[in-house]
Amino acid sequence: MRPYSPAVVFGALWTLSLLAVVVFTKTDWSVGPGIGGTIHRYASVVGNVSLPLAVLLVAHRVSPTQAGWRWAARVLGTLSLGTFGLIVVGVVRMAIGYGPRWRFVPLGLVERAVAFTAVAAC
């Protein structure tokens, strides 16, 4: 695999996003928004998108002769992106006036489903 292939870039983005999520804490909404919480949120988005994309791009190279594993990785990667899409739908709904995103989607449950399917795809 080339050192700057899209899969390697997505893998590096995922690694860097994990570092940023650990370094910058979530927003404490009792205090109000801050730059650290904003960085944490954007790093979470990058991480939740980049890992499944990397898996989708390398599934064939990693399992060229094992169709079952390749299929499972692709299904789980796609499921991870689709589940993350629920959060995006909630954000869009909130932006156009349908109420808070956290009432549309159970964020903790969806985050766990995204993480589980993305890691399982690996």
N, CA, C and O atoms as a GROMACS GRO file, in nm:
protein
  488
    1MET      N    1   0.084  -0.117   0.000
    1MET     CA    2   0.000   0.000   0.000
    1MET      C    3   0.089   0.124   0.000
    1MET      O    4   0.188   0.130   0.073
    2ARG      N    5   0.054   0.222  -0.082
    2ARG     CA    6   0.132   0.346  -0.090
    2ARG      C    7   0.125   0.422   0.041
    2ARG      O    8   0.023   0.417   0.110
    3PRO      N    9   0.232   0.494   0.078
    3PRO     CA   10   0.232   0.565   0.207
    3PRO      C   11   0.129   0.678   0.215
    3PRO      O   12   0.087   0.715   0.324
    4TYR      N   13   0.087   0.732   0.101
    4TYR     CA   14  -0.011   0.840   0.104
    4TYR      C   15  -0.140   0.801   0.034
    4TYR      O   16  -0.207   0.886  -0.025
    5SER      N   17  -0.174   0.676   0.038
    5SER     CA   18  -0.299   0.631  -0.020
    5SER      C   19  -0.415   0.685   0.064
    5SER      O   20  -0.396   0.717   0.182
    6PRO      N   21  -0.533   0.695   0.006
    6PRO     CA   22  -0.647   0.745   0.085
    6PRO      C   23  -0.671   0.664   0.212
    6PRO      O   24  -0.706   0.722   0.316
    7ALA      N   25  -0.654   0.533   0.206
    7ALA     CA   26  -0.676   0.451   0.325
    7ALA      C   27  -0.577   0.486   0.435
    7ALA      O   28  -0.615   0.493   0.552
    8VAL      N   29  -0.451   0.509   0.400
    8VAL     CA   30  -0.351   0.547   0.500
    8VAL      C   31  -0.381   0.685   0.557
    8VAL      O   32  -0.366   0.707   0.677
    9VAL      N   33  -0.424   0.777   0.472
    9VAL     CA   34  -0.459   0.912   0.518
    9VAL      C   35  -0.578   0.905   0.615
    9VAL      O   36  -0.576   0.969   0.720
   10PHE      N   37  -0.681   0.826   0.580
   10PHE     CA   38  -0.796   0.812   0.670
   10PHE      C   39  -0.755   0.745   0.802
   10PHE      O   40  -0.804   0.784   0.908
   11GLY      N   41  -0.666   0.647   0.795
   11GLY     CA   42  -0.617   0.583   0.917
   11GLY      C   43  -0.540   0.681   1.005
   11GLY      O   44  -0.556   0.680   1.127
   12ALA      N   45  -0.458   0.765   0.944
   12ALA     CA   46  -0.384   0.866   1.019
   12ALA      C   47  -0.479   0.970   1.080
   12ALA      O   48  -0.461   1.012   1.194
   13LEU      N   49  -0.580   1.009   1.003
   13LEU     CA   50  -0.679   1.103   1.056
   13LEU      C   51  -0.752   1.044   1.176
   13LEU      O   52  -0.778   1.113   1.274
   14TRP      N   53  -0.784   0.915   1.168
   14TRP     CA   54  -0.851   0.850   1.279
   14TRP      C   55  -0.762   0.851   1.403
   14TRP      O   56  -0.809   0.881   1.513
   15THR      N   57  -0.634   0.819   1.385
   15THR     CA   58  -0.540   0.818   1.498
   15THR      C   59  -0.527   0.957   1.559
   15THR      O   60  -0.531   0.972   1.682
   16LEU      N   61  -0.511   1.058   1.475
   16LEU     CA   62  -0.498   1.195   1.526
   16LEU      C   63  -0.627   1.241   1.593
   16LEU      O   64  -0.623   1.315   1.692
   17SER      N   65  -0.740   1.199   1.540
   17SER     CA   66  -0.867   1.240   1.602
   17SER      C   67  -0.882   1.178   1.741
   17SER      O   68  -0.933   1.243   1.832
   18LEU      N   69  -0.838   1.053   1.756
   18LEU     CA   70  -0.843   0.992   1.889
   18LEU      C   71  -0.757   1.068   1.989
   18LEU      O   72  -0.797   1.089   2.104
   19LEU      N   73  -0.639   1.110   1.945
   19LEU     CA   74  -0.551   1.190   2.031
   19LEU      C   75  -0.619   1.321   2.070
   19LEU      O   76  -0.616   1.360   2.187
   20ALA      N   77  -0.681   1.388   1.974
   20ALA     CA   78  -0.748   1.515   2.002
   20ALA      C   79  -0.867   1.496   2.096
   20ALA      O   80  -0.890   1.579   2.184
   21VAL      N   81  -0.942   1.387   2.079
   21VAL     CA   82  -1.057   1.361   2.166
   21VAL      C   83  -1.011   1.340   2.310
   21VAL      O   84  -1.080   1.381   2.403
   22VAL      N   85  -0.896   1.278   2.328
   22VAL     CA   86  -0.844   1.254   2.463
   22VAL      C   87  -0.788   1.383   2.523
   22VAL      O   88  -0.807   1.410   2.642
   23VAL      N   89  -0.718   1.462   2.444
   23VAL     CA   90  -0.654   1.584   2.495
   23VAL      C   91  -0.756   1.693   2.526
   23VAL      O   92  -0.744   1.760   2.628
   24PHE      N   93  -0.855   1.711   2.439
   24PHE     CA   94  -0.954   1.816   2.457
   24PHE      C   95  -1.083   1.756   2.510
   24PHE      O   96  -1.144   1.671   2.445
   25THR      N   97  -1.125   1.800   2.628
   25THR     CA   98  -1.242   1.743   2.691
   25THR      C   99  -1.372   1.794   2.628
   25THR      O  100  -1.374   1.897   2.561
   26LYS      N  101  -1.478   1.720   2.652
   26LYS     CA  102  -1.610   1.759   2.602
   26LYS      C  103  -1.652   1.891   2.665
   26LYS      O  104  -1.600   1.931   2.769
   27THR      N  105  -1.745   1.957   2.600
   27THR     CA  106  -1.797   2.083   2.651
   27THR      C  107  -1.875   2.058   2.779
   27THR      O  108  -1.960   1.969   2.785
   28ASP      N  109  -1.846   2.137   2.880
   28ASP     CA  110  -1.924   2.136   3.004
   28ASP      C  111  -2.035   2.238   2.983
   28ASP      O  112  -2.012   2.358   2.996
   29TRP      N  113  -2.154   2.191   2.952
   29TRP     CA  114  -2.263   2.282   2.914
   29TRP      C  115  -2.314   2.363   3.032
   29TRP      O  116  -2.387   2.460   3.011
   30SER      N  117  -2.277   2.328   3.156
   30SER     CA  118  -2.314   2.413   3.269
   30SER      C  119  -2.232   2.541   3.271
   30SER      O  120  -2.271   2.641   3.331
   31VAL      N  121  -2.116   2.537   3.204
   31VAL     CA  122  -2.029   2.654   3.194
   31VAL      C  123  -2.050   2.725   3.060
   31VAL      O  124  -2.044   2.847   3.052
   32GLY      N  125  -2.075   2.648   2.957
   32GLY     CA  126  -2.095   2.705   2.824
   32GLY      C  127  -1.991   2.653   2.728
   32GLY      O  128  -1.894   2.588   2.768
   33PRO      N  129  -2.010   2.681   2.600
   33PRO     CA  130  -1.917   2.629   2.499
   33PRO      C  131  -1.778   2.690   2.511
   33PRO      O  132  -1.760   2.804   2.555
   34GLY      N  133  -1.679   2.610   2.472
   34GLY     CA  134  -1.541   2.656   2.473
   34GLY      C  135  -1.466   2.597   2.355
   34GLY      O  136  -1.518   2.510   2.286
   35ILE      N  137  -1.346   2.645   2.333
   35ILE     CA  138  -1.267   2.599   2.218
   35ILE      C  139  -1.230   2.452   2.233
   35ILE      O  140  -1.228   2.379   2.134
   36GLY      N  141  -1.201   2.408   2.355
   36GLY     CA  142  -1.164   2.267   2.376
   36GLY      C  143  -1.278   2.173   2.341
   36GLY      O  144  -1.257   2.069   2.279
   37GLY      N  145  -1.399   2.210   2.381
   37GLY     CA  146  -1.516   2.128   2.349
   37GLY      C  147  -1.544   2.125   2.200
   37GLY      O  148  -1.586   2.022   2.146
   38THR      N  149  -1.522   2.238   2.134
   38THR     CA  150  -1.542   2.244   1.989
   38THR      C  151  -1.441   2.155   1.917
   38THR      O  152  -1.477   2.084   1.823
   39ILE      N  153  -1.316   2.159   1.961
   39ILE     CA  154  -1.213   2.073   1.902
   39ILE      C  155  -1.249   1.926   1.926
   39ILE      O  156  -1.236   1.843   1.835
   40HIS      N  157  -1.294   1.894   2.045
   40HIS     CA  158  -1.335   1.758   2.079
   40HIS      C  159  -1.446   1.711   1.985
   40HIS      O  160  -1.442   1.599   1.934
   41ARG      N  161  -1.545   1.797   1.964
   41ARG     CA  162  -1.660   1.761   1.880
   41ARG      C  163  -1.617   1.737   1.735
   41ARG      O  164  -1.657   1.638   1.674
   42TYR      N  165  -1.536   1.828   1.679
   42TYR     CA  166  -1.492   1.811   1.541
   42TYR      C  167  -1.399   1.691   1.524
   42TYR      O  168  -1.404   1.621   1.423
   43ALA      N  169  -1.314   1.667   1.624
   43ALA     CA  170  -1.227   1.549   1.620
   43ALA      C  171  -1.311   1.421   1.625
   43ALA      O  172  -1.275   1.321   1.562
   44SER      N  173  -1.420   1.423   1.698
   44SER     CA  174  -1.510   1.307   1.703
   44SER      C  175  -1.572   1.280   1.566
   44SER      O  176  -1.584   1.165   1.524
   45VAL      N  177  -1.611   1.386   1.499
   45VAL     CA  178  -1.668   1.370   1.364
   45VAL      C  179  -1.565   1.309   1.270
   45VAL      O  180  -1.595   1.215   1.197
   46VAL      N  181  -1.444   1.362   1.273
   46VAL     CA  182  -1.337   1.310   1.187
   46VAL      C  183  -1.311   1.163   1.217
   46VAL      O  184  -1.300   1.082   1.125
   47GLY      N  185  -1.302   1.129   1.343
   47GLY     CA  186  -1.277   0.990   1.381
   47GLY      C  187  -1.389   0.895   1.342
   47GLY      O  188  -1.364   0.784   1.295
   48ASN      N  189  -1.512   0.940   1.361
   48ASN     CA  190  -1.627   0.854   1.329
   48ASN      C  191  -1.649   0.836   1.180
   48ASN      O  192  -1.720   0.744   1.140
   49VAL      N  193  -1.591   0.920   1.099
   49VAL     CA  194  -1.603   0.906   0.953
   49VAL      C  195  -1.479   0.840   0.893
   49VAL      O  196  -1.490   0.758   0.802
   50SER      N  197  -1.362   0.875   0.944
   50SER     CA  198  -1.238   0.829   0.880
   50SER      C  199  -1.211   0.679   0.898
   50SER      O  200  -1.163   0.615   0.804
   51LEU      N  201  -1.240   0.622   1.014
   51LEU     CA  202  -1.213   0.479   1.032
   51LEU      C  203  -1.298   0.392   0.940
   51LEU      O  204  -1.243   0.304   0.873
   52PRO      N  205  -1.430   0.412   0.934
   52PRO     CA  206  -1.508   0.328   0.841
   52PRO      C  207  -1.466   0.348   0.695
   52PRO      O  208  -1.467   0.253   0.617
   53LEU      N  209  -1.431   0.470   0.658
   53LEU     CA  210  -1.386   0.493   0.520
   53LEU      C  211  -1.256   0.417   0.493
   53LEU      O  212  -1.240   0.358   0.386
   54ALA      N  213  -1.164   0.420   0.589
   54ALA     CA  214  -1.039   0.347   0.572
   54ALA      C  215  -1.066   0.197   0.558
   54ALA      O  216  -1.006   0.130   0.474
   55VAL      N  217  -1.156   0.145   0.638
   55VAL     CA  218  -1.190   0.002   0.631
   55VAL      C  219  -1.250  -0.032   0.495
   55VAL      O  220  -1.214  -0.133   0.434
   56LEU      N  221  -1.341   0.052   0.447
   56LEU     CA  222  -1.402   0.027   0.316
   56LEU      C  223  -1.298   0.027   0.205
   56LEU      O  224  -1.309  -0.050   0.109
   57LEU      N  225  -1.197   0.113   0.218
   57LEU     CA  226  -1.095   0.122   0.114
   57LEU      C  227  -0.996   0.006   0.116
   57LEU      O  228  -0.941  -0.030   0.012
   58VAL      N  229  -0.971  -0.053   0.232
   58VAL     CA  230  -0.870  -0.159   0.240
   58VAL      C  231  -0.927  -0.300   0.250
   58VAL      O  232  -0.851  -0.398   0.253
   59ALA      N  233  -1.058  -0.312   0.257
   59ALA     CA  234  -1.118  -0.445   0.277
   59ALA      C  235  -1.072  -0.545   0.173
   59ALA      O  236  -1.045  -0.661   0.206
   60HIS      N  237  -1.062  -0.504   0.049
   60HIS     CA  238  -1.022  -0.598  -0.056
   60HIS      C  239  -0.874  -0.636  -0.045
   60HIS      O  240  -0.838  -0.752  -0.067
   61ARG      N  241  -0.790  -0.540  -0.011
   61ARG     CA  242  -0.646  -0.569   0.000
   61ARG      C  243  -0.614  -0.658   0.119
   61ARG      O  244  -0.524  -0.741   0.112
   62VAL      N  245  -0.687  -0.640   0.227
   62VAL     CA  246  -0.660  -0.716   0.348
   62VAL      C  247  -0.712  -0.859   0.335
   62VAL      O  248  -0.648  -0.953   0.382
   63SER      N  249  -0.826  -0.876   0.272
   63SER     CA  250  -0.887  -1.009   0.257
   63SER      C  251  -0.919  -1.040   0.111
   63SER      O  252  -1.036  -1.056   0.075
   64PRO      N  253  -0.815  -1.048   0.025
   64PRO     CA  254  -0.845  -1.068  -0.117
   64PRO      C  255  -0.908  -1.204  -0.149
   64PRO      O  256  -0.981  -1.216  -0.247
   65THR      N  257  -0.879  -1.304  -0.069
   65THR     CA  258  -0.932  -1.438  -0.098
   65THR      C  259  -1.043  -1.480  -0.002
   65THR      O  260  -1.099  -1.589  -0.016
   66GLN      N  261  -1.075  -1.396   0.095
   66GLN     CA  262  -1.175  -1.431   0.196
   66GLN      C  263  -1.297  -1.341   0.178
   66GLN      O  264  -1.309  -1.236   0.242
   67ALA      N  265  -1.386  -1.384   0.092
   67ALA     CA  266  -1.504  -1.303   0.059
   67ALA      C  267  -1.591  -1.275   0.181
   67ALA      O  268  -1.649  -1.167   0.191
   68GLY      N  269  -1.601  -1.368   0.272
   68GLY     CA  270  -1.683  -1.349   0.391
   68GLY      C  271  -1.632  -1.237   0.480
   68GLY      O  272  -1.709  -1.152   0.525
   69TRP      N  273  -1.501  -1.236   0.505
   69TRP     CA  274  -1.442  -1.130   0.587
   69TRP      C  275  -1.452  -0.996   0.516
   69TRP      O  276  -1.482  -0.894   0.579
   70ARG      N  277  -1.429  -0.996   0.388
   70ARG     CA  278  -1.437  -0.872   0.309
   70ARG      C  279  -1.580  -0.817   0.315
   70ARG      O  280  -1.600  -0.697   0.336
   71TRP      N  281  -1.678  -0.904   0.296
   71TRP     CA  282  -1.818  -0.864   0.300
   71TRP      C  283  -1.854  -0.809   0.439
   71TRP      O  284  -1.919  -0.705   0.449
   72ALA      N  285  -1.811  -0.878   0.545
   72ALA     CA  286  -1.840  -0.835   0.682
   72ALA      C  287  -1.779  -0.697   0.710
   72ALA      O  288  -1.844  -0.611   0.769
   73ALA      N  289  -1.654  -0.677   0.666
   73ALA     CA  290  -1.589  -0.548   0.688
   73ALA      C  291  -1.664  -0.437   0.615
   73ALA      O  292  -1.684  -0.328   0.669
   74ARG      N  293  -1.705  -0.464   0.494
   74ARG     CA  294  -1.778  -0.364   0.416
   74ARG      C  295  -1.915  -0.334   0.476
   74ARG      O  296  -1.956  -0.218   0.484
   75VAL      N  297  -1.985  -0.437   0.518
   75VAL     CA  298  -2.117  -0.417   0.578
   75VAL      C  299  -2.105  -0.338   0.708
   75VAL      O  300  -2.181  -0.244   0.732
   76LEU      N  301  -2.009  -0.376   0.793
   76LEU     CA  302  -1.992  -0.306   0.920
   76LEU      C  303  -1.945  -0.162   0.900
   76LEU      O  304  -1.990  -0.072   0.970
   77GLY      N  305  -1.855  -0.140   0.804
   77GLY     CA  306  -1.811  -0.004   0.775
   77GLY      C  307  -1.925   0.083   0.725
   77GLY      O  308  -1.939   0.198   0.766
   78THR      N  309  -2.007   0.027   0.637
   78THR     CA  310  -2.122   0.100   0.585
   78THR      C  311  -2.224   0.125   0.696
   78THR      O  312  -2.282   0.234   0.704
   79LEU      N  313  -2.246   0.026   0.780
   79LEU     CA  314  -2.338   0.041   0.893
   79LEU      C  315  -2.290   0.150   0.988
   79LEU      O  316  -2.370   0.226   1.041
   80SER      N  317  -2.160   0.156   1.011
   80SER     CA  318  -2.104   0.259   1.097
   80SER      C  319  -2.130   0.398   1.040
   80SER      O  320  -2.173   0.488   1.112
   81LEU      N  321  -2.105   0.415   0.910
   81LEU     CA  322  -2.131   0.545   0.847
   81LEU      C  323  -2.280   0.578   0.849
   81LEU      O  324  -2.318   0.693   0.873
   82GLY      N  325  -2.364   0.479   0.825
   82GLY     CA  326  -2.508   0.501   0.827
   82GLY      C  327  -2.559   0.540   0.965
   82GLY      O  328  -2.645   0.627   0.979
   83THR      N  329  -2.505   0.474   1.067
   83THR     CA  330  -2.545   0.506   1.204
   83THR      C  331  -2.500   0.647   1.240
   83THR      O  332  -2.573   0.721   1.306
   84PHE      N  333  -2.379   0.683   1.199
   84PHE     CA  334  -2.332   0.820   1.222
   84PHE      C  335  -2.422   0.920   1.150
   84PHE      O  336  -2.441   1.033   1.195
   85GLY      N  337  -2.476   0.878   1.037
   85GLY     CA  338  -2.569   0.963   0.963
   85GLY      C  339  -2.690   1.005   1.045
   85GLY      O  340  -2.746   1.112   1.021
   86LEU      N  341  -2.732   0.922   1.142
   86LEU     CA  342  -2.842   0.960   1.231
   86LEU      C  343  -2.810   1.087   1.308
   86LEU      O  344  -2.897   1.172   1.328
   87ILE      N  345  -2.685   1.100   1.351
   87ILE     CA  346  -2.644   1.221   1.422
   87ILE      C  347  -2.649   1.340   1.327
   87ILE      O  348  -2.694   1.448   1.365
   88VAL      N  349  -2.604   1.320   1.205
   88VAL     CA  350  -2.607   1.428   1.106
   88VAL      C  351  -2.750   1.471   1.079
   88VAL      O  352  -2.779   1.591   1.069
   89VAL      N  353  -2.840   1.376   1.067
   89VAL     CA  354  -2.982   1.409   1.046
   89VAL      C  355  -3.034   1.491   1.164
   89VAL      O  356  -3.108   1.588   1.144
   90GLY      N  357  -2.998   1.453   1.285
   90GLY     CA  358  -3.039   1.528   1.403
   90GLY      C  359  -2.988   1.671   1.402
   90GLY      O  360  -3.060   1.763   1.438
   91VAL      N  361  -2.863   1.689   1.360
   91VAL     CA  362  -2.804   1.824   1.352
   91VAL      C  363  -2.876   1.906   1.246
   91VAL      O  364  -2.907   2.023   1.269
   92VAL      N  365  -2.903   1.846   1.131
   92VAL     CA  366  -2.973   1.918   1.024
   92VAL      C  367  -3.114   1.955   1.068
   92VAL      O  368  -3.160   2.067   1.045
   93ARG      N  369  -3.183   1.861   1.131
   93ARG     CA  370  -3.319   1.890   1.181
   93ARG      C  371  -3.317   2.005   1.280
   93ARG      O  372  -3.405   2.091   1.276
   94MET      N  373  -3.218   2.008   1.368
   94MET     CA  374  -3.207   2.115   1.465
   94MET      C  375  -3.181   2.249   1.394
   94MET      O  376  -3.236   2.352   1.433
   95ALA      N  377  -3.097   2.246   1.291
   95ALA     CA  378  -3.063   2.369   1.219
   95ALA      C  379  -3.184   2.430   1.147
   95ALA      O  380  -3.191   2.551   1.128
   96ILE      N  381  -3.278   2.346   1.107
   96ILE     CA  382  -3.394   2.400   1.036
   96ILE      C  383  -3.516   2.416   1.127
   96ILE      O  384  -3.627   2.441   1.079
   97GLY      N  385  -3.495   2.401   1.258
   97GLY     CA  386  -3.599   2.437   1.352
   97GLY      C  387  -3.684   2.325   1.408
   97GLY      O  388  -3.792   2.353   1.460
   98TYR      N  389  -3.641   2.201   1.401
   98TYR     CA  390  -3.721   2.090   1.452
   98TYR      C  391  -3.687   2.052   1.596
   98TYR      O  392  -3.725   1.943   1.640
   99GLY      N  393  -3.620   2.135   1.666
   99GLY     CA  394  -3.589   2.106   1.806
   99GLY      C  395  -3.449   2.050   1.823
   99GLY      O  396  -3.379   2.023   1.725
  100PRO      N  397  -3.409   2.032   1.948
  100PRO     CA  398  -3.273   1.986   1.979
  100PRO      C  399  -3.241   1.849   1.921
  100PRO      O  400  -3.327   1.760   1.918
  101ARG      N  401  -3.119   1.833   1.875
  101ARG     CA  402  -3.076   1.706   1.815
  101ARG      C  403  -3.076   1.594   1.917
  101ARG      O  404  -3.099   1.478   1.881
  102TRP      N  405  -3.051   1.625   2.043
  102TRP     CA  406  -3.044   1.521   2.144
  102TRP      C  407  -3.183   1.465   2.178
  102TRP      O  408  -3.193   1.363   2.246
  103ARG      N  409  -3.287   1.530   2.133
  103ARG     CA  410  -3.422   1.473   2.148
  103ARG      C  411  -3.460   1.386   2.030
  103ARG      O  412  -3.549   1.302   2.040
  104PHE      N  413  -3.394   1.407   1.917
  104PHE     CA  414  -3.421   1.327   1.798
  104PHE      C  415  -3.351   1.192   1.805
  104PHE      O  416  -3.407   1.090   1.765
  105VAL      N  417  -3.229   1.193   1.855
  105VAL     CA  418  -3.147   1.072   1.852
  105VAL      C  419  -3.083   1.052   1.990
  105VAL      O  420  -3.028   1.146   2.047
  106PRO      N  421  -3.089   0.930   2.045
  106PRO     CA  422  -3.022   0.903   2.173
  106PRO      C  423  -2.870   0.900   2.150
  106PRO      O  424  -2.815   0.796   2.112
  107LEU      N  425  -2.805   1.013   2.172
  107LEU     CA  426  -2.666   1.032   2.132
  107LEU      C  427  -2.571   0.926   2.187
  107LEU      O  428  -2.490   0.872   2.113
  108GLY      N  429  -2.580   0.895   2.316
  108GLY     CA  430  -2.490   0.796   2.374
  108GLY      C  431  -2.503   0.659   2.308
  108GLY      O  432  -2.403   0.593   2.281
  109LEU      N  433  -2.626   0.617   2.284
  109LEU     CA  434  -2.650   0.488   2.220
  109LEU      C  435  -2.597   0.486   2.077
  109LEU      O  436  -2.534   0.390   2.035
  110VAL      N  437  -2.623   0.593   2.004
  110VAL     CA  438  -2.577   0.600   1.865
  110VAL      C  439  -2.424   0.606   1.860
  110VAL      O  440  -2.363   0.541   1.775
  111GLU      N  441  -2.362   0.683   1.948
  111GLU     CA  442  -2.216   0.688   1.952
  111GLU      C  443  -2.156   0.550   1.977
  111GLU      O  444  -2.057   0.513   1.915
  112ARG      N  445  -2.215   0.475   2.067
  112ARG     CA  446  -2.165   0.340   2.096
  112ARG      C  447  -2.185   0.248   1.977
  112ARG      O  448  -2.099   0.165   1.948
  113ALA      N  449  -2.298   0.261   1.908
  113ALA     CA  450  -2.322   0.179   1.789
  113ALA      C  451  -2.222   0.212   1.679
  113ALA      O  452  -2.172   0.123   1.610
  114VAL      N  453  -2.192   0.341   1.661
  114VAL     CA  454  -2.094   0.383   1.560
  114VAL      C  455  -1.957   0.325   1.595
  114VAL      O  456  -1.890   0.267   1.509
  115ALA      N  457  -1.916   0.340   1.720
  115ALA     CA  458  -1.785   0.290   1.762
  115ALA      C  459  -1.777   0.138   1.749
  115ALA      O  460  -1.678   0.085   1.699
  116PHE      N  461  -1.880   0.067   1.793
  116PHE     CA  462  -1.879  -0.079   1.786
  116PHE      C  463  -1.869  -0.127   1.642
  116PHE      O  464  -1.786  -0.213   1.611
  117THR      N  465  -1.951  -0.073   1.554
  117THR     CA  466  -1.949  -0.121   1.415
  117THR      C  467  -1.820  -0.084   1.346
  117THR      O  468  -1.768  -0.162   1.266
  118ALA      N  469  -1.766   0.035   1.375
  118ALA     CA  470  -1.639   0.075   1.311
  118ALA      C  471  -1.525  -0.014   1.356
  118ALA      O  472  -1.446  -0.060   1.273
  119VAL      N  473  -1.514  -0.039   1.485
  119VAL     CA  474  -1.405  -0.123   1.536
  119VAL      C  475  -1.425  -0.268   1.494
  119VAL      O  476  -1.328  -0.337   1.462
  120ALA      N  477  -1.549  -0.316   1.494
  120ALA     CA  478  -1.576  -0.452   1.450
  120ALA      C  479  -1.540  -0.472   1.304
  120ALA      O  480  -1.500  -0.581   1.263
  121ALA      N  481  -1.553  -0.367   1.225
  121ALA     CA  482  -1.518  -0.375   1.083
  121ALA      C  483  -1.370  -0.398   1.063
  121ALA      O  484  -1.328  -0.454   0.962
  122CYS      N  485  -1.290  -0.354   1.159
  122CYS     CA  486  -1.145  -0.371   1.147
  122CYS      C  487  -1.110  -0.516   1.163
  122CYS      O  488  -0.993  -0.552   1.157
   0.00000   0.00000   0.00000
